[in-house]
Amino acid sequence: MTDLERKIYRIIYNMSRFRKNPTIQDLKIKTGKDESSIRKAVKNLMSRNEVEWDKEKKEWRFK
């Protein structure tokens, strides 16, 4: 896991504990990265089954 992926994972995990889903704008502010690199990092996390988006409940699931 890269530093950016680890950082995004921690942000999503910590915000979801309080029933908040971070937006792309939230992630851009907190990481200082652009949208394309954030999307790429989230896709990598999802492909390795680190995180999963529950479409019905609209929340993140962690493995």
PDB file with one MODEL, atoms N, CA, C and O in Angstrom:
MODEL        1
ATOM      1  N   MET A   1       0.843  -1.166   0.000  1.00  0.00           N
ATOM      2  CA  MET A   1       0.000   0.000   0.000  1.00  0.00           C
ATOM      3  C   MET A   1       0.899   1.244   0.000  1.00  0.00           C
ATOM      4  O   MET A   1       1.806   1.369   0.822  1.00  0.00           O
ATOM      5  N   THR A   2       0.633   2.139  -0.920  1.00  0.00           N
ATOM      6  CA  THR A   2       1.431   3.367  -0.990  1.00  0.00           C
ATOM      7  C   THR A   2       1.030   4.324   0.134  1.00  0.00           C
ATOM      8  O   THR A   2       0.027   4.116   0.817  1.00  0.00           O
ATOM      9  N   ASP A   3       1.823   5.364   0.311  1.00  0.00           N
ATOM     10  CA  ASP A   3       1.517   6.352   1.350  1.00  0.00           C
ATOM     11  C   ASP A   3       0.167   7.020   1.101  1.00  0.00           C
ATOM     12  O   ASP A   3      -0.609   7.227   2.034  1.00  0.00           O
ATOM     13  N   LEU A   4      -0.111   7.358  -0.164  1.00  0.00           N
ATOM     14  CA  LEU A   4      -1.385   8.001  -0.486  1.00  0.00           C
ATOM     15  C   LEU A   4      -2.550   7.056  -0.211  1.00  0.00           C
ATOM     16  O   LEU A   4      -3.564   7.470   0.350  1.00  0.00           O
ATOM     17  N   GLU A   5      -2.412   5.790  -0.602  1.00  0.00           N
ATOM     18  CA  GLU A   5      -3.477   4.817  -0.351  1.00  0.00           C
ATOM     19  C   GLU A   5      -3.711   4.649   1.146  1.00  0.00           C
ATOM     20  O   GLU A   5      -4.854   4.581   1.597  1.00  0.00           O
ATOM     21  N   ARG A   6      -2.635   4.583   1.904  1.00  0.00           N
ATOM     22  CA  ARG A   6      -2.754   4.442   3.357  1.00  0.00           C
ATOM     23  C   ARG A   6      -3.448   5.658   3.962  1.00  0.00           C
ATOM     24  O   ARG A   6      -4.290   5.527   4.850  1.00  0.00           O
ATOM     25  N   LYS A   7      -3.089   6.833   3.474  1.00  0.00           N
ATOM     26  CA  LYS A   7      -3.683   8.072   3.978  1.00  0.00           C
ATOM     27  C   LYS A   7      -5.178   8.126   3.654  1.00  0.00           C
ATOM     28  O   LYS A   7      -5.989   8.471   4.513  1.00  0.00           O
ATOM     29  N   ILE A   8      -5.534   7.789   2.425  1.00  0.00           N
ATOM     30  CA  ILE A   8      -6.942   7.797   2.019  1.00  0.00           C
ATOM     31  C   ILE A   8      -7.727   6.753   2.801  1.00  0.00           C
ATOM     32  O   ILE A   8      -8.853   7.011   3.225  1.00  0.00           O
ATOM     33  N   TYR A   9      -7.142   5.584   2.993  1.00  0.00           N
ATOM     34  CA  TYR A   9      -7.795   4.530   3.773  1.00  0.00           C
ATOM     35  C   TYR A   9      -8.112   5.042   5.178  1.00  0.00           C
ATOM     36  O   TYR A   9      -9.227   4.857   5.667  1.00  0.00           O
ATOM     37  N   ARG A  10      -7.148   5.678   5.824  1.00  0.00           N
ATOM     38  CA  ARG A  10      -7.349   6.194   7.192  1.00  0.00           C
ATOM     39  C   ARG A  10      -8.411   7.296   7.221  1.00  0.00           C
ATOM     40  O   ARG A  10      -9.217   7.353   8.150  1.00  0.00           O
ATOM     41  N   ILE A  11      -8.416   8.169   6.215  1.00  0.00           N
ATOM     42  CA  ILE A  11      -9.416   9.239   6.161  1.00  0.00           C
ATOM     43  C   ILE A  11     -10.810   8.641   6.008  1.00  0.00           C
ATOM     44  O   ILE A  11     -11.730   9.014   6.737  1.00  0.00           O
ATOM     45  N   ILE A  12     -10.972   7.710   5.061  1.00  0.00           N
ATOM     46  CA  ILE A  12     -12.279   7.084   4.845  1.00  0.00           C
ATOM     47  C   ILE A  12     -12.714   6.328   6.095  1.00  0.00           C
ATOM     48  O   ILE A  12     -13.867   6.429   6.515  1.00  0.00           O
ATOM     49  N   TYR A  13     -11.796   5.573   6.688  1.00  0.00           N
ATOM     50  CA  TYR A  13     -12.126   4.801   7.889  1.00  0.00           C
ATOM     51  C   TYR A  13     -12.557   5.715   9.032  1.00  0.00           C
ATOM     52  O   TYR A  13     -13.593   5.485   9.654  1.00  0.00           O
ATOM     53  N   ASN A  14     -11.776   6.738   9.306  1.00  0.00           N
ATOM     54  CA  ASN A  14     -12.086   7.623  10.433  1.00  0.00           C
ATOM     55  C   ASN A  14     -13.372   8.417  10.219  1.00  0.00           C
ATOM     56  O   ASN A  14     -14.147   8.601  11.157  1.00  0.00           O
ATOM     57  N   MET A  15     -13.605   8.886   8.999  1.00  0.00           N
ATOM     58  CA  MET A  15     -14.833   9.641   8.752  1.00  0.00           C
ATOM     59  C   MET A  15     -16.056   8.733   8.767  1.00  0.00           C
ATOM     60  O   MET A  15     -17.125   9.152   9.208  1.00  0.00           O
ATOM     61  N   SER A  16     -15.918   7.497   8.292  1.00  0.00           N
ATOM     62  CA  SER A  16     -17.068   6.592   8.257  1.00  0.00           C
ATOM     63  C   SER A  16     -17.461   6.108   9.649  1.00  0.00           C
ATOM     64  O   SER A  16     -18.593   5.668   9.853  1.00  0.00           O
ATOM     65  N   ARG A  17     -16.550   6.182  10.599  1.00  0.00           N
ATOM     66  CA  ARG A  17     -16.898   5.827  11.982  1.00  0.00           C
ATOM     67  C   ARG A  17     -17.973   6.753  12.529  1.00  0.00           C
ATOM     68  O   ARG A  17     -18.742   6.374  13.411  1.00  0.00           O
ATOM     69  N   PHE A  18     -18.020   7.975  11.998  1.00  0.00           N
ATOM     70  CA  PHE A  18     -19.012   8.958  12.426  1.00  0.00           C
ATOM     71  C   PHE A  18     -20.125   9.111  11.394  1.00  0.00           C
ATOM     72  O   PHE A  18     -20.797  10.141  11.337  1.00  0.00           O
ATOM     73  N   ARG A  19     -20.312   8.070  10.577  1.00  0.00           N
ATOM     74  CA  ARG A  19     -21.360   8.027   9.551  1.00  0.00           C
ATOM     75  C   ARG A  19     -21.254   9.154   8.536  1.00  0.00           C
ATOM     76  O   ARG A  19     -22.266   9.654   8.045  1.00  0.00           O
ATOM     77  N   LYS A  20     -20.029   9.551   8.224  1.00  0.00           N
ATOM     78  CA  LYS A  20     -19.795  10.560   7.194  1.00  0.00           C
ATOM     79  C   LYS A  20     -19.016   9.904   6.066  1.00  0.00           C
ATOM     80  O   LYS A  20     -18.041   9.191   6.303  1.00  0.00           O
ATOM     81  N   ASN A  21     -19.446  10.146   4.856  1.00  0.00           N
ATOM     82  CA  ASN A  21     -18.716   9.653   3.696  1.00  0.00           C
ATOM     83  C   ASN A  21     -17.947  10.819   3.094  1.00  0.00           C
ATOM     84  O   ASN A  21     -18.552  11.803   2.669  1.00  0.00           O
ATOM     85  N   PRO A  22     -16.627  10.724   3.050  1.00  0.00           N
ATOM     86  CA  PRO A  22     -15.852  11.843   2.502  1.00  0.00           C
ATOM     87  C   PRO A  22     -16.097  12.004   1.004  1.00  0.00           C
ATOM     88  O   PRO A  22     -16.148  11.024   0.260  1.00  0.00           O
ATOM     89  N   THR A  23     -16.244  13.232   0.583  1.00  0.00           N
ATOM     90  CA  THR A  23     -16.395  13.527  -0.838  1.00  0.00           C
ATOM     91  C   THR A  23     -15.005  13.633  -1.465  1.00  0.00           C
ATOM     92  O   THR A  23     -13.989  13.651  -0.770  1.00  0.00           O
ATOM     93  N   ILE A  24     -14.991  13.700  -2.775  1.00  0.00           N
ATOM     94  CA  ILE A  24     -13.719  13.904  -3.475  1.00  0.00           C
ATOM     95  C   ILE A  24     -13.096  15.215  -3.005  1.00  0.00           C
ATOM     96  O   ILE A  24     -11.881  15.302  -2.827  1.00  0.00           O
ATOM     97  N   GLN A  25     -13.925  16.229  -2.805  1.00  0.00           N
ATOM     98  CA  GLN A  25     -13.415  17.528  -2.344  1.00  0.00           C
ATOM     99  C   GLN A  25     -12.775  17.394  -0.965  1.00  0.00           C
ATOM    100  O   GLN A  25     -11.718  17.973  -0.716  1.00  0.00           O
ATOM    101  N   ASP A  26     -13.407  16.632  -0.061  1.00  0.00           N
ATOM    102  CA  ASP A  26     -12.819  16.393   1.269  1.00  0.00           C
ATOM    103  C   ASP A  26     -11.452  15.734   1.138  1.00  0.00           C
ATOM    104  O   ASP A  26     -10.494  16.134   1.799  1.00  0.00           O
ATOM    105  N   LEU A  27     -11.372  14.721   0.282  1.00  0.00           N
ATOM    106  CA  LEU A  27     -10.111  14.000   0.106  1.00  0.00           C
ATOM    107  C   LEU A  27      -9.044  14.886  -0.536  1.00  0.00           C
ATOM    108  O   LEU A  27      -7.866  14.785  -0.196  1.00  0.00           O
ATOM    109  N   LYS A  28      -9.456  15.758  -1.467  1.00  0.00           N
ATOM    110  CA  LYS A  28      -8.502  16.681  -2.084  1.00  0.00           C
ATOM    111  C   LYS A  28      -7.921  17.628  -1.042  1.00  0.00           C
ATOM    112  O   LYS A  28      -6.722  17.904  -1.050  1.00  0.00           O
ATOM    113  N   ILE A  29      -8.765  18.124  -0.151  1.00  0.00           N
ATOM    114  CA  ILE A  29      -8.305  19.053   0.883  1.00  0.00           C
ATOM    115  C   ILE A  29      -7.384  18.343   1.867  1.00  0.00           C
ATOM    116  O   ILE A  29      -6.327  18.866   2.220  1.00  0.00           O
ATOM    117  N   LYS A  30      -7.779  17.161   2.307  1.00  0.00           N
ATOM    118  CA  LYS A  30      -7.031  16.468   3.356  1.00  0.00           C
ATOM    119  C   LYS A  30      -5.725  15.850   2.858  1.00  0.00           C
ATOM    120  O   LYS A  30      -4.773  15.718   3.627  1.00  0.00           O
ATOM    121  N   THR A  31      -5.672  15.469   1.568  1.00  0.00           N
ATOM    122  CA  THR A  31      -4.450  14.852   1.050  1.00  0.00           C
ATOM    123  C   THR A  31      -3.564  15.829   0.284  1.00  0.00           C
ATOM    124  O   THR A  31      -2.351  15.637   0.204  1.00  0.00           O
ATOM    125  N   GLY A  32      -4.165  16.873  -0.275  1.00  0.00           N
ATOM    126  CA  GLY A  32      -3.396  17.813  -1.088  1.00  0.00           C
ATOM    127  C   GLY A  32      -3.099  17.280  -2.476  1.00  0.00           C
ATOM    128  O   GLY A  32      -2.236  17.817  -3.171  1.00  0.00           O
ATOM    129  N   LYS A  33      -3.793  16.241  -2.889  1.00  0.00           N
ATOM    130  CA  LYS A  33      -3.573  15.632  -4.210  1.00  0.00           C
ATOM    131  C   LYS A  33      -4.719  15.993  -5.143  1.00  0.00           C
ATOM    132  O   LYS A  33      -5.756  16.495  -4.711  1.00  0.00           O
ATOM    133  N   ASP A  34      -4.511  15.728  -6.442  1.00  0.00           N
ATOM    134  CA  ASP A  34      -5.558  16.012  -7.410  1.00  0.00           C
ATOM    135  C   ASP A  34      -6.541  14.842  -7.509  1.00  0.00           C
ATOM    136  O   ASP A  34      -6.288  13.751  -6.997  1.00  0.00           O
ATOM    137  N   GLU A  35      -7.666  15.098  -8.181  1.00  0.00           N
ATOM    138  CA  GLU A  35      -8.755  14.127  -8.242  1.00  0.00           C
ATOM    139  C   GLU A  35      -8.347  12.821  -8.916  1.00  0.00           C
ATOM    140  O   GLU A  35      -8.746  11.747  -8.466  1.00  0.00           O
ATOM    141  N   SER A  36      -7.563  12.893  -9.981  1.00  0.00           N
ATOM    142  CA  SER A  36      -7.199  11.674 -10.707  1.00  0.00           C
ATOM    143  C   SER A  36      -6.341  10.741  -9.856  1.00  0.00           C
ATOM    144  O   SER A  36      -6.532   9.526  -9.903  1.00  0.00           O
ATOM    145  N   SER A  37      -5.411  11.278  -9.087  1.00  0.00           N
ATOM    146  CA  SER A  37      -4.581  10.412  -8.246  1.00  0.00           C
ATOM    147  C   SER A  37      -5.384   9.844  -7.075  1.00  0.00           C
ATOM    148  O   SER A  37      -5.121   8.727  -6.630  1.00  0.00           O
ATOM    149  N   ILE A  38      -6.354  10.599  -6.578  1.00  0.00           N
ATOM    150  CA  ILE A  38      -7.218  10.087  -5.506  1.00  0.00           C
ATOM    151  C   ILE A  38      -8.076   8.948  -6.029  1.00  0.00           C
ATOM    152  O   ILE A  38      -8.196   7.907  -5.383  1.00  0.00           O
ATOM    153  N   ARG A  39      -8.679   9.147  -7.208  1.00  0.00           N
ATOM    154  CA  ARG A  39      -9.518   8.087  -7.793  1.00  0.00           C
ATOM    155  C   ARG A  39      -8.696   6.826  -8.057  1.00  0.00           C
ATOM    156  O   ARG A  39      -9.164   5.714  -7.809  1.00  0.00           O
ATOM    157  N   LYS A  40      -7.487   6.997  -8.553  1.00  0.00           N
ATOM    158  CA  LYS A  40      -6.613   5.853  -8.825  1.00  0.00           C
ATOM    159  C   LYS A  40      -6.289   5.107  -7.539  1.00  0.00           C
ATOM    160  O   LYS A  40      -6.309   3.877  -7.519  1.00  0.00           O
ATOM    161  N   ALA A  41      -5.989   5.835  -6.464  1.00  0.00           N
ATOM    162  CA  ALA A  41      -5.662   5.208  -5.182  1.00  0.00           C
ATOM    163  C   ALA A  41      -6.864   4.458  -4.613  1.00  0.00           C
ATOM    164  O   ALA A  41      -6.714   3.356  -4.084  1.00  0.00           O
ATOM    165  N   VAL A  42      -8.060   5.051  -4.719  1.00  0.00           N
ATOM    166  CA  VAL A  42      -9.268   4.385  -4.214  1.00  0.00           C
ATOM    167  C   VAL A  42      -9.558   3.127  -5.033  1.00  0.00           C
ATOM    168  O   VAL A  42      -9.938   2.098  -4.475  1.00  0.00           O
ATOM    169  N   LYS A  43      -9.381   3.204  -6.350  1.00  0.00           N
ATOM    170  CA  LYS A  43      -9.586   2.018  -7.191  1.00  0.00           C
ATOM    171  C   LYS A  43      -8.598   0.916  -6.827  1.00  0.00           C
ATOM    172  O   LYS A  43      -8.964  -0.259  -6.813  1.00  0.00           O
ATOM    173  N   ASN A  44      -7.351   1.280  -6.531  1.00  0.00           N
ATOM    174  CA  ASN A  44      -6.364   0.285  -6.106  1.00  0.00           C
ATOM    175  C   ASN A  44      -6.769  -0.359  -4.791  1.00  0.00           C
ATOM    176  O   ASN A  44      -6.639  -1.572  -4.628  1.00  0.00           O
ATOM    177  N   LEU A  45      -7.259   0.441  -3.850  1.00  0.00           N
ATOM    178  CA  LEU A  45      -7.722  -0.106  -2.569  1.00  0.00           C
ATOM    179  C   LEU A  45      -8.891  -1.067  -2.783  1.00  0.00           C
ATOM    180  O   LEU A  45      -8.965  -2.116  -2.142  1.00  0.00           O
ATOM    181  N   MET A  46      -9.800  -0.704  -3.685  1.00  0.00           N
ATOM    182  CA  MET A  46     -10.956  -1.559  -3.952  1.00  0.00           C
ATOM    183  C   MET A  46     -10.540  -2.836  -4.679  1.00  0.00           C
ATOM    184  O   MET A  46     -11.096  -3.900  -4.411  1.00  0.00           O
ATOM    185  N   SER A  47      -9.585  -2.752  -5.582  1.00  0.00           N
ATOM    186  CA  SER A  47      -9.158  -3.939  -6.326  1.00  0.00           C
ATOM    187  C   SER A  47      -8.438  -4.943  -5.433  1.00  0.00           C
ATOM    188  O   SER A  47      -8.470  -6.145  -5.697  1.00  0.00           O
ATOM    189  N   ARG A  48      -7.786  -4.453  -4.372  1.00  0.00           N
ATOM    190  CA  ARG A  48      -7.119  -5.345  -3.420  1.00  0.00           C
ATOM    191  C   ARG A  48      -8.039  -5.741  -2.266  1.00  0.00           C
ATOM    192  O   ARG A  48      -7.596  -6.356  -1.295  1.00  0.00           O
ATOM    193  N   ASN A  49      -9.321  -5.388  -2.375  1.00  0.00           N
ATOM    194  CA  ASN A  49     -10.333  -5.714  -1.364  1.00  0.00           C
ATOM    195  C   ASN A  49     -10.019  -5.141   0.009  1.00  0.00           C
ATOM    196  O   ASN A  49     -10.371  -5.741   1.024  1.00  0.00           O
ATOM    197  N   GLU A  50      -9.364  -3.994   0.053  1.00  0.00           N
ATOM    198  CA  GLU A  50      -9.129  -3.307   1.326  1.00  0.00           C
ATOM    199  C   GLU A  50     -10.404  -2.589   1.764  1.00  0.00           C
ATOM    200  O   GLU A  50     -10.751  -2.588   2.945  1.00  0.00           O
ATOM    201  N   VAL A  51     -11.105  -1.974   0.792  1.00  0.00           N
ATOM    202  CA  VAL A  51     -12.370  -1.293   1.057  1.00  0.00           C
ATOM    203  C   VAL A  51     -13.386  -1.721   0.009  1.00  0.00           C
ATOM    204  O   VAL A  51     -13.034  -2.187  -1.075  1.00  0.00           O
ATOM    205  N   GLU A  52     -14.652  -1.551   0.363  1.00  0.00           N
ATOM    206  CA  GLU A  52     -15.737  -1.916  -0.541  1.00  0.00           C
ATOM    207  C   GLU A  52     -16.879  -0.939  -0.309  1.00  0.00           C
ATOM    208  O   GLU A  52     -17.174  -0.584   0.833  1.00  0.00           O
ATOM    209  N   TRP A  53     -17.526  -0.500  -1.391  1.00  0.00           N
ATOM    210  CA  TRP A  53     -18.645   0.424  -1.275  1.00  0.00           C
ATOM    211  C   TRP A  53     -19.939  -0.371  -1.281  1.00  0.00           C
ATOM    212  O   TRP A  53     -20.214  -1.106  -2.229  1.00  0.00           O
ATOM    213  N   ASP A  54     -20.734  -0.229  -0.230  1.00  0.00           N
ATOM    214  CA  ASP A  54     -22.038  -0.882  -0.136  1.00  0.00           C
ATOM    215  C   ASP A  54     -23.062   0.058  -0.759  1.00  0.00           C
ATOM    216  O   ASP A  54     -23.407   1.089  -0.181  1.00  0.00           O
ATOM    217  N   LYS A  55     -23.546  -0.308  -1.948  1.00  0.00           N
ATOM    218  CA  LYS A  55     -24.447   0.577  -2.684  1.00  0.00           C
ATOM    219  C   LYS A  55     -25.805   0.716  -2.010  1.00  0.00           C
ATOM    220  O   LYS A  55     -26.417   1.782  -2.068  1.00  0.00           O
ATOM    221  N   GLU A  56     -26.281  -0.346  -1.374  1.00  0.00           N
ATOM    222  CA  GLU A  56     -27.591  -0.290  -0.730  1.00  0.00           C
ATOM    223  C   GLU A  56     -27.577   0.617   0.498  1.00  0.00           C
ATOM    224  O   GLU A  56     -28.461   1.459   0.662  1.00  0.00           O
ATOM    225  N   LYS A  57     -26.581   0.448   1.354  1.00  0.00           N
ATOM    226  CA  LYS A  57     -26.499   1.240   2.581  1.00  0.00           C
ATOM    227  C   LYS A  57     -25.758   2.556   2.386  1.00  0.00           C
ATOM    228  O   LYS A  57     -25.769   3.422   3.261  1.00  0.00           O
ATOM    229  N   LYS A  58     -25.113   2.697   1.227  1.00  0.00           N
ATOM    230  CA  LYS A  58     -24.328   3.886   0.891  1.00  0.00           C
ATOM    231  C   LYS A  58     -23.281   4.178   1.961  1.00  0.00           C
ATOM    232  O   LYS A  58     -23.220   5.272   2.520  1.00  0.00           O
ATOM    233  N   GLU A  59     -22.457   3.159   2.226  1.00  0.00           N
ATOM    234  CA  GLU A  59     -21.373   3.312   3.194  1.00  0.00           C
ATOM    235  C   GLU A  59     -20.209   2.410   2.818  1.00  0.00           C
ATOM    236  O   GLU A  59     -20.368   1.473   2.036  1.00  0.00           O
ATOM    237  N   TRP A  60     -19.044   2.693   3.376  1.00  0.00           N
ATOM    238  CA  TRP A  60     -17.838   1.920   3.111  1.00  0.00           C
ATOM    239  C   TRP A  60     -17.787   0.708   4.019  1.00  0.00           C
ATOM    240  O   TRP A  60     -18.184   0.774   5.182  1.00  0.00           O
ATOM    241  N   ARG A  61     -17.292  -0.405   3.480  1.00  0.00           N
ATOM    242  CA  ARG A  61     -17.032  -1.627   4.245  1.00  0.00           C
ATOM    243  C   ARG A  61     -15.535  -1.874   4.213  1.00  0.00           C
ATOM    244  O   ARG A  61     -14.884  -1.682   3.186  1.00  0.00           O
ATOM    245  N   PHE A  62     -14.999  -2.297   5.334  1.00  0.00           N
ATOM    246  CA  PHE A  62     -13.558  -2.527   5.447  1.00  0.00           C
ATOM    247  C   PHE A  62     -13.286  -4.000   5.689  1.00  0.00           C
ATOM    248  O   PHE A  62     -14.036  -4.670   6.399  1.00  0.00           O
ATOM    249  N   LYS A  63     -12.214  -4.502   5.099  1.00  0.00           N
ATOM    250  CA  LYS A  63     -11.852  -5.922   5.232  1.00  0.00           C
ATOM    251  C   LYS A  63     -10.796  -6.097   6.281  1.00  0.00           C
ATOM    252  O   LYS A  63     -10.361  -7.220   6.538  1.00  0.00           O
TER     253      LYS A  63
ENDMDL
END
